[in-house]
Amino acid sequence: MTEYIKLLVLSVPLVVAGVAFKMENSSSSRDTEWKKISPFTDMKFEGERIIAEYDGIFYELASIEKITSTELIKASKKEFGLKWQKRIREDIAEVLIAAGAPESIEV
C-alpha cells in the first residue's frame, strides 16, 4: 500500500505538468480561432448599411478599428464578390484584413 501511495505522490506532479503543457500549447490555436469570431450575434444589411446586433440591441455599424462600414463593404465586395455579405457576417476578421487592418487584429 505504501508503495502505491509513493507512486501516486510521484505521478501527480507529472500529470499536472502534462495538463499545464497541453493547456499552454492548445491556447495558441484557440486564440487563433477566437480572433475570427464576430462579436455580433446577428447582422443584416439595408442597402449599403450594416445593421449589427450586439447584446440584444441592433446598431448601425459605423466602423470597426477605425475602418468604416463603407470601407468594409467595398473591401468585401472586391475580395469576395457575391458572397460579400456572408463574409462580413461570418468572417469579419478576414474582411477587416482585406480592408487594410493589420493581420494581428482581434475582433
DSSP file (Angstrom, degrees, kcal/mol; ACC not computed):
  #  RESIDUE AA STRUCTURE BP1 BP2  ACC     N-H-->O    O-->H-N    N-H-->O    O-->H-N    TCO  KAPPA ALPHA  PHI   PSI    X-CA   Y-CA   Z-CA
    1    1 A M     >        0   0    0      0, 0.0     4,-2.2     0, 0.0     5,-0.2   0.000 360.0 360.0 360.0 -42.3    0.0    0.0    0.0
    2    2 A T  H  >  +     0   0    0      1,-0.2     4,-2.5     2,-0.2     5,-0.2   0.863 360.0  53.2 -65.6 -34.2    2.8    2.4    0.9
    3    3 A E  H  > S+     0   0    0      2,-0.2     4,-2.5     1,-0.2    -1,-0.2   0.884 107.9  51.3 -65.8 -37.0    4.5    1.8   -2.5
    4    4 A Y  H  > S+     0   0    0      2,-0.2     4,-2.5     1,-0.2    -2,-0.2   0.919 110.7  47.9 -64.2 -43.5    1.2    2.6   -4.2
    5    5 A I  H  X S+     0   0    0     -4,-2.2     4,-2.8     2,-0.2    -2,-0.2   0.908 111.4  50.8 -64.1 -41.8    0.9    5.9   -2.3
    6    6 A K  H  X S+     0   0    0     -4,-2.5     4,-2.3     2,-0.2    -2,-0.2   0.925 111.6  47.7 -60.6 -44.4    4.6    6.7   -3.2
    7    7 A L  H  X S+     0   0    0     -4,-2.5     4,-1.9     2,-0.2    -2,-0.2   0.908 112.8  48.8 -62.6 -42.1    3.8    6.0   -6.8
    8    8 A L  H  X S+     0   0    0     -4,-2.5     4,-1.7     2,-0.2    -2,-0.2   0.920 111.3  49.1 -63.6 -44.7    0.7    8.2   -6.7
    9    9 A V  H  < S+     0   0    0     -4,-2.8    -2,-0.2     1,-0.2    -1,-0.2   0.875 113.8  46.9 -63.8 -38.1    2.6   11.0   -5.0
   10   10 A L  H  X S+     0   0    0     -4,-2.3     4,-0.6    -5,-0.2    -1,-0.2   0.820 112.4  49.5 -73.7 -30.5    5.3   10.9   -7.6
   11   11 A S  H  X S+     0   0    0     -4,-1.9     4,-2.3    -5,-0.2     5,-0.2   0.767  94.0  72.7 -82.8 -25.1    2.9   10.7  -10.5
   12   12 A V  H  X S+     0   0    0     -4,-1.7     4,-2.7     1,-0.2     5,-0.2   0.926  96.6  49.2 -58.1 -48.1    0.7   13.7   -9.6
   13   13 A P  H  > S+     0   0    0      0, 0.0     4,-2.5     0, 0.0    -1,-0.2   0.877 110.8  52.0 -60.5 -34.0    3.3   16.3  -10.4
   14   14 A L  H  X S+     0   0    0     -4,-0.6     4,-2.3     2,-0.2    -2,-0.2   0.910 110.7  46.9 -66.6 -41.1    3.9   14.6  -13.8
   15   15 A V  H  X S+     0   0    0     -4,-2.3     4,-2.6     2,-0.2     5,-0.2   0.927 113.0  49.1 -65.2 -45.0    0.1   14.7  -14.6
   16   16 A V  H  X S+     0   0    0     -4,-2.7     4,-2.5     1,-0.2    -2,-0.2   0.915 111.9  48.8 -61.3 -43.2   -0.1   18.3  -13.5
   17   17 A A  H  X S+     0   0    0     -4,-2.5     4,-2.4    -5,-0.2    -1,-0.2   0.900 111.4  50.5 -63.6 -40.2    2.9   19.2  -15.7
   18   18 A G  H  X S+     0   0    0     -4,-2.3     4,-2.4     2,-0.2    -2,-0.2   0.910 111.3  47.3 -63.9 -43.3    1.3   17.4  -18.6
   19   19 A V  H  X S+     0   0    0     -4,-2.6     4,-2.6     2,-0.2     5,-0.2   0.915 112.4  49.7 -65.0 -43.3   -2.0   19.1  -18.3
   20   20 A A  H  X S+     0   0    0     -4,-2.5     4,-2.4    -5,-0.2    -2,-0.2   0.908 111.5  49.2 -62.4 -41.5   -0.3   22.5  -18.0
   21   21 A F  H  X S+     0   0    0     -4,-2.4     4,-2.3     2,-0.2    -2,-0.2   0.922 111.8  48.6 -62.8 -44.6    1.8   21.8  -21.1
   22   22 A K  H  X S+     0   0    0     -4,-2.4     4,-2.2     1,-0.2    -2,-0.2   0.916 112.7  47.7 -62.1 -44.6   -1.3   20.7  -23.0
   23   23 A M  H  X S+     0   0    0     -4,-2.6     4,-1.5     1,-0.2    -1,-0.2   0.903 111.6  50.6 -64.5 -41.1   -3.2   23.8  -22.0
   24   24 A E  H  X S+     0   0    0     -4,-2.4     4,-0.7     1,-0.2    -2,-0.2   0.915 114.2  43.5 -64.4 -42.6   -0.3   26.1  -22.9
   25   25 A N  H  X S+     0   0    0     -4,-2.3     4,-0.7     1,-0.2     3,-0.3   0.817 113.9  49.9 -74.4 -30.6    0.1   24.6  -26.4
   26   26 A S  H  X S+     0   0    0     -4,-2.2     4,-2.1    -5,-0.2    -1,-0.2   0.727  96.8  70.7 -80.7 -20.1   -3.7   24.5  -27.1
   27   27 A S  H  X S+     0   0    0     -4,-1.5     4,-2.8     1,-0.2    -1,-0.2   0.860  93.0  55.9 -66.4 -33.5   -4.2   28.1  -26.1
   28   28 A S  H  X S+     0   0    0     -4,-0.7     4,-1.7    -3,-0.3    -1,-0.2   0.918 111.2  42.6 -67.2 -40.5   -2.4   29.5  -29.2
   29   29 A S  H  X S+     0   0    0     -4,-0.7     4,-2.0     2,-0.2    -1,-0.2   0.869 114.5  51.9 -70.8 -33.8   -4.6   27.6  -31.6
   30   30 A R  H  X S+     0   0    0     -4,-2.1     4,-2.9     2,-0.2    -2,-0.2   0.899 107.1  52.9 -67.3 -39.5   -7.6   28.5  -29.5
   31   31 A D  H  X S+     0   0    0     -4,-2.8     4,-2.2     1,-0.2    -1,-0.2   0.906 107.9  51.5 -60.8 -41.1   -6.6   32.2  -29.7
   32   32 A T  H  < S+     0   0    0     -4,-1.7     4,-0.4     1,-0.2    -1,-0.2   0.911 112.9  45.3 -61.9 -42.7   -6.3   32.0  -33.5
   33   33 A E  H >< S+     0   0    0     -4,-2.0     3,-1.2     1,-0.2     4,-0.3   0.918 112.1  51.4 -66.6 -43.1   -9.8   30.5  -33.6
   34   34 A W  H >< S+     0   0    0     -4,-2.9     3,-1.7     1,-0.3    -2,-0.2   0.857 100.6  61.0 -65.9 -34.5  -11.3   33.1  -31.2
   35   35 A K  T 3< S+     0   0    0     -4,-2.2    72,-1.0     1,-0.3    -1,-0.3   0.681 101.3  56.2 -69.1 -12.6   -9.9   36.1  -33.0
   36   36 A K  T <  S+     0   0    0     -3,-1.2     2,-0.4    -4,-0.4    57,-0.3   0.485  84.8 100.2 -93.3  -3.3  -12.0   35.0  -36.0
   37   37 A I  S <  S-     0   0    0     -3,-1.7    70,-0.1    -4,-0.3    54,-0.1  -0.700  74.5-124.7 -89.2 131.7  -15.3   35.0  -34.2
   38   38 A S        -     0   0    0     -2,-0.4    -2,-0.1    52,-0.2    -1,-0.0  -0.436   4.4-140.5 -71.7 143.7  -17.5   38.0  -34.6
   39   39 A P  S    S+     0   0    0      0, 0.0     2,-0.3     0, 0.0    -1,-0.1   0.561  77.8  93.8 -77.6  -7.3  -18.7   39.9  -31.5
   40   40 A F        -     0   0    0      1,-0.1    14,-0.2    49,-0.1    -2,-0.1  -0.647  61.8-157.0 -92.0 142.4  -22.1   40.3  -33.1
   41   41 A T  S    S+     0   0    0     12,-2.1     2,-0.3    -2,-0.3    13,-0.1   0.667  81.3   5.0 -88.9 -17.9  -25.0   37.9  -32.5
   42   42 A D  E     -A   53   0A   0     11,-0.9    11,-3.2     2,-0.0     2,-0.3  -0.979  62.3-168.6-158.0 157.5  -26.8   38.9  -35.7
   43   43 A M  E     +A   52   0A   0     -2,-0.3     2,-0.3     9,-0.2     9,-0.2  -0.972   7.3 174.7-152.2 135.5  -26.1   41.1  -38.7
   44   44 A K  E     -A   51   0A   0      7,-3.0     7,-3.2    -2,-0.3     2,-0.4  -0.901  21.6-129.7-136.0 168.3  -28.3   42.3  -41.5
   45   45 A F  E     -A   50   0A   0     -2,-0.3     2,-0.5     5,-0.2     5,-0.2  -0.965  12.0-171.4-125.8 133.9  -27.9   44.7  -44.4
   46   46 A E  E >  S-A   49   0A   0      3,-2.2     3,-1.4    -2,-0.4     2,-0.5  -0.867  71.8 -63.0-121.1  93.5  -30.1   47.5  -45.6
   47   47 A G  T 3  S-     0   0    0     -2,-0.5     0, 0.0     1,-0.3     0, 0.0  -0.536 121.1 -13.4  64.2-119.0  -28.6   48.5  -48.9
   48   48 A E  T 3  S+     0   0    0     -2,-0.5     2,-0.4    -3,-0.1    -1,-0.3   0.098 118.0 100.9-100.6  20.6  -25.1   49.7  -48.1
   49   49 A R  E <   -A   46   0A   0     -3,-1.4    -3,-2.2    24,-0.0     2,-0.6  -0.883  62.6-145.3-107.7 137.9  -25.8   49.9  -44.4
   50   50 A I  E     -A   45   0A   0     11,-0.4    11,-3.1    -2,-0.4     2,-0.6  -0.905  11.1-166.1-102.4 122.9  -24.6   47.2  -41.9
   51   51 A I  E     -AB  44  60A   0     -7,-3.2    -7,-3.0    -2,-0.6     2,-0.4  -0.945  12.6-173.1-110.2 115.4  -27.0   46.6  -39.0
   52   52 A A  E     -AB  43  59A   0      7,-2.7     7,-2.9    -2,-0.6     2,-0.5  -0.886  17.8-140.6-115.4 139.0  -25.4   44.6  -36.3
   53   53 A E  E     +AB  42  58A   0    -11,-3.2   -12,-2.1    -2,-0.4   -11,-0.9  -0.842  23.8 174.0 -96.8 130.1  -26.9   43.1  -33.1
   54   54 A Y  E >   - B   0  57A   0      3,-2.8     3,-1.5    -2,-0.5   -14,-0.1  -0.981  69.6 -12.4-137.0 123.7  -24.8   43.3  -30.0
   55   55 A D  T 3  S-     0   0    0     -2,-0.4     3,-0.1     1,-0.3    -1,-0.1   0.862 130.0 -51.4  55.3  39.7  -26.0   42.2  -26.6
   56   56 A G  T 3  S+     0   0    0      1,-0.2     2,-0.4   -14,-0.0    -1,-0.3   0.441 118.7 101.5  84.2   0.2  -29.6   42.1  -27.8
   57   57 A I  E <   -B   54   0A   0     -3,-1.5    -3,-2.8     2,-0.0     2,-0.4  -0.958  65.5-133.6-122.1 136.6  -29.7   45.6  -29.4
   58   58 A F  E     +B   53   0A   0     -2,-0.4     2,-0.3    -5,-0.2    -5,-0.2  -0.718  27.4 178.5 -89.5 136.8  -29.3   46.4  -33.1
   59   59 A Y  E     -B   52   0A   0     -7,-2.9    -7,-2.7    -2,-0.4     2,-0.6  -0.952  35.0-114.3-131.4 150.0  -27.0   49.2  -34.1
   60   60 A E  E     -B   51   0A   0     -2,-0.3     2,-0.5    -9,-0.2    -9,-0.2  -0.796  40.8-124.6 -81.6 124.5  -25.9   50.7  -37.4
   61   61 A L        +     0   0    0    -11,-3.1   -11,-0.4    -2,-0.6     8,-0.2  -0.577  35.3 173.2 -75.7 120.2  -22.3   49.8  -37.7
   62   62 A A        -     0   0    0     -2,-0.5     7,-2.3     1,-0.4     8,-0.3   0.872  61.3 -30.5 -91.9 -46.9  -20.2   52.9  -38.3
   63   63 A S  E     -C   68   0B   0      5,-0.3     2,-0.4     6,-0.1    -1,-0.4  -0.986  42.3-144.0-164.8 161.9  -16.7   51.4  -38.0
   64   64 A I  E >  S-C   67   0B   0      3,-2.2     3,-2.0    -2,-0.3    43,-0.0  -0.989  89.5 -11.6-133.5 126.8  -14.5   48.7  -36.5
   65   65 A E  T 3  S-     0   0    0     -2,-0.4     3,-0.1     1,-0.3    -1,-0.1   0.881 130.2 -54.3  50.3  43.7  -10.9   49.5  -35.6
   66   66 A K  T 3  S+     0   0    0      1,-0.2     2,-0.6    35,-0.0    -1,-0.3   0.579 111.8 121.4  68.2  12.9  -11.1   52.8  -37.5
   67   67 A I  E <   -C   64   0B   0     -3,-2.0    -3,-2.2     4,-0.0    -1,-0.2  -0.936  61.3-132.7-105.3 118.2  -12.3   51.0  -40.7
   68   68 A T  E  >  -C   63   0B   0     -2,-0.6     4,-2.3    -5,-0.2    -5,-0.3  -0.196  16.7-115.7 -69.1 159.4  -15.6   52.4  -41.7
   69   69 A S  H  > S+     0   0    0     -7,-2.3     4,-2.7     1,-0.2     5,-0.2   0.855 118.4  57.4 -62.6 -33.7  -18.5   50.2  -42.7
   70   70 A T  H  > S+     0   0    0     -8,-0.3     4,-2.4     2,-0.2    -1,-0.2   0.914 108.1  46.2 -61.6 -42.8  -18.3   51.7  -46.2
   71   71 A E  H  > S+     0   0    0      2,-0.2     4,-2.6     1,-0.2     5,-0.2   0.879 111.5  52.4 -66.9 -38.1  -14.6   50.6  -46.4
   72   72 A L  H  X S+     0   0    0     -4,-2.3     4,-2.6     2,-0.2    -2,-0.2   0.939 111.6  45.6 -61.3 -47.5  -15.6   47.1  -45.1
   73   73 A I  H  X S+     0   0    0     -4,-2.7     4,-2.7     2,-0.2     5,-0.2   0.927 113.6  49.3 -63.2 -45.2  -18.3   46.7  -47.7
   74   74 A K  H  X S+     0   0    0     -4,-2.4     4,-2.1     1,-0.2    -2,-0.2   0.929 114.6  44.3 -60.5 -46.6  -16.0   47.9  -50.5
   75   75 A A  H  X S+     0   0    0     -4,-2.6     4,-2.7     2,-0.2     5,-0.3   0.892 113.6  50.8 -66.3 -39.8  -13.2   45.6  -49.5
   76   76 A S  H  X S+     0   0    0     -4,-2.6     4,-3.0    -5,-0.2     5,-0.4   0.913 110.8  48.0 -66.1 -42.4  -15.6   42.6  -49.0
   77   77 A K  H  X S+     0   0    0     -4,-2.7     4,-1.5    -5,-0.2    -1,-0.2   0.913 115.2  46.0 -62.8 -42.0  -17.2   43.1  -52.4
   78   78 A K  H  < S+     0   0    0     -4,-2.1    -2,-0.2    -5,-0.2    -1,-0.2   0.920 122.1  35.3 -66.9 -43.8  -13.7   43.4  -54.1
   79   79 A E  H  < S+     0   0    0     -4,-2.7    -2,-0.2    -5,-0.2    -3,-0.2   0.855 133.0  22.5 -80.4 -36.8  -12.3   40.3  -52.2
   80   80 A F  H >< S-     0   0    0     -4,-3.0     3,-1.8    -5,-0.3    -3,-0.2   0.406  82.9-161.0-119.9   0.1  -15.3   38.0  -52.0
   81   81 A G  G >< S+     0   0    0     -4,-1.5     3,-1.6    -5,-0.4    -1,-0.2  -0.269  74.1   4.9  60.4-130.9  -17.7   39.1  -54.8
   82   82 A L  G 3  S+     0   0    0      1,-0.3     3,-0.4     2,-0.1    -1,-0.3   0.655 128.2  62.2 -64.9 -15.7  -21.3   38.0  -54.5
   83   83 A K  G <>  +     0   0    0     -3,-1.8     4,-2.5     1,-0.2    -1,-0.3   0.162  67.7 116.2 -93.9  19.1  -20.6   36.5  -51.0
   84   84 A W  H <> S+     0   0    0     -3,-1.6     4,-2.0     1,-0.2    -1,-0.2   0.871  75.5  46.7 -59.2 -40.3  -19.6   39.9  -49.6
   85   85 A Q  H  > S+     0   0    0     -3,-0.4     4,-2.7     2,-0.2    -1,-0.2   0.930 112.1  50.3 -67.9 -44.2  -22.5   40.0  -47.0
   86   86 A K  H  > S+     0   0    0      1,-0.2     4,-3.0    -4,-0.2     5,-0.4   0.908 110.8  49.7 -58.8 -43.0  -21.9   36.4  -45.9
   87   87 A R  H  X S+     0   0    0     -4,-2.5     4,-2.6     2,-0.2     8,-0.3   0.887 111.6  47.5 -67.9 -38.6  -18.2   37.1  -45.4
   88   88 A I  H  < S+     0   0    0     -4,-2.0     4,-0.3    -5,-0.2    -1,-0.2   0.926 116.9  45.1 -64.1 -43.0  -18.9   40.3  -43.3
   89   89 A R  H  < S+     0   0    0     -4,-2.7    -2,-0.2    -5,-0.2     3,-0.2   0.893 130.0  21.0 -66.7 -41.6  -21.4   38.4  -41.3
   90   90 A E  H  < S+     0   0    0     -4,-3.0   -52,-0.2    -5,-0.2    -3,-0.2   0.699 131.5  33.1-106.8 -22.5  -19.3   35.2  -40.7
   91   91 A D    >X  +     0   0    0     -4,-2.6     4,-1.8    -5,-0.4     3,-0.6  -0.348  61.9 153.3-133.7  53.1  -15.6   36.2  -41.2
   92   92 A I  H 3> S+     0   0    0     -4,-0.3     4,-2.6     1,-0.3     5,-0.2   0.822  71.8  57.8 -58.7 -34.8  -15.3   39.8  -40.1
   93   93 A A  H 3> S+     0   0    0    -57,-0.3     4,-2.1     1,-0.2    -1,-0.3   0.916 107.6  47.5 -63.1 -41.8  -11.6   39.5  -39.2
   94   94 A E  H <> S+     0   0    0     -3,-0.6     4,-2.3     2,-0.2    -1,-0.2   0.864 111.6  50.5 -67.8 -34.9  -10.8   38.4  -42.7
   95   95 A V  H  X S+     0   0    0     -4,-1.8     4,-1.6    -8,-0.3    -2,-0.2   0.909 109.0  51.8 -67.9 -40.7  -12.8   41.3  -44.2
   96   96 A L  H  <>S+     0   0    0     -4,-2.6     5,-2.8     2,-0.2    -2,-0.2   0.907 110.0  48.9 -60.9 -41.4  -11.1   43.7  -41.8
   97   97 A I  H ><5S+     0   0    0     -4,-2.1     3,-1.6     1,-0.2    -1,-0.2   0.914 109.2  52.2 -64.1 -42.5   -7.7   42.4  -43.1
   98   98 A A  H 3<5S+     0   0    0     -4,-2.3    -1,-0.2     1,-0.3    -2,-0.2   0.804 107.5  54.4 -62.1 -28.2   -8.9   42.8  -46.7
   99   99 A A  T 3<5S-     0   0    0     -4,-1.6    -1,-0.3    -5,-0.1    -2,-0.2   0.427 133.1 -88.7 -87.5   1.2   -9.8   46.4  -45.8
  100  100 A G  T < 5S+     0   0    0     -3,-1.6    -3,-0.2     1,-0.3    -2,-0.1   0.483  78.0 141.9 110.8   2.1   -6.3   47.1  -44.6
  101  101 A A      < -     0   0    0     -5,-2.8    -1,-0.3    -6,-0.2   -35,-0.0  -0.427  61.2 -94.7 -72.3 153.0   -6.4   46.2  -40.9
  102  102 A P    >   -     0   0    0      0, 0.0     3,-1.8     0, 0.0    -1,-0.1  -0.346  29.5-119.5 -66.1 150.5   -3.2   44.5  -39.5
  103  103 A E  T 3  S+     0   0    0      1,-0.3    -6,-0.1    -6,-0.1    -2,-0.1   0.669 110.6  67.6 -66.1 -15.2   -3.3   40.7  -39.5
  104  104 A S  T 3  S+     0   0    0      2,-0.1    -1,-0.3    -7,-0.0    -3,-0.0   0.406  74.8 131.9 -83.2   3.3   -2.8   40.7  -35.7
  105  105 A I    <   -     0   0    0     -3,-1.8     2,-0.5   -12,-0.1    -8,-0.1  -0.241  41.3-161.3 -60.4 140.9   -6.3   42.2  -35.3
  106  106 A E              0   0    0      1,-0.1   -70,-0.1   -70,-0.0   -71,-0.1  -0.995 360.0 360.0-123.8 125.8   -8.6   40.7  -32.8
  107  107 A V              0   0    0    -72,-1.0   -72,-0.1    -2,-0.5    -1,-0.1   0.432 360.0 360.0 -91.8 360.0  -12.3   41.4  -33.1
